[in-house]
Amino acid sequence: MRAAGGAALAALVASAVTAVALAVAAWRRARPVREVLFFPSRPCCIEALLAEAAEPGAPARPCPCPLPSGDTALSRLVRRLLSARRSLDLCLFSFSCPQLARAVQLLHRRGVRVRMVTDAQYMGMYGSQVGRLRHAGIQVRHDQHSGYMHHKFAIVDRRMLITGSLNWTAQAIQSNRENVLVVEDVEYVKAFQDEFERIWEEYNPANYIFFSKKQ
């Protein structure tokens, strides 16, 4: 009798512990993202992150590169980007980091709608990844006036904002003192999404002026 009662009590406790663990996990998932990343980021290998995003659940394959894998500002930024399921809007002054470009291309191949707005002068500089992204089929638009398109932000699935001082360049990531704020906030995301849509329409190639109008 006592044995049966003890077993029932143990089962009840186990069930309660499981329920609490599931509730905590659900609460953590439901919490809006609030994260600050500081650069420079120490060198790291992100091959495992890219492989997992490309083939979820596939066995991990060792990477022959000498760089360590680990939790860094760069790896966290890549994880946030790879969380996109429907859309990724990029508004970037300069983009020359090959690792971030690979993450963006992977999302494009996975069916995520990727759009990019950038600066006309810097997109043509040596090492820029913009041409590579265009060649992959990603939509890219740029300015056509003397001022710089100097924004540095990304919007994931119209719900998460990534913004800060960081240019998406190897120099900035590895050497500069920079910051990136990652936040899920409806009000802030809407403001940046509206700005992106405004610039996207302004930089529509149909609006370009190739020759001066004669007076």
Disulfide bonds with the S-S distance in Angstrom:
none
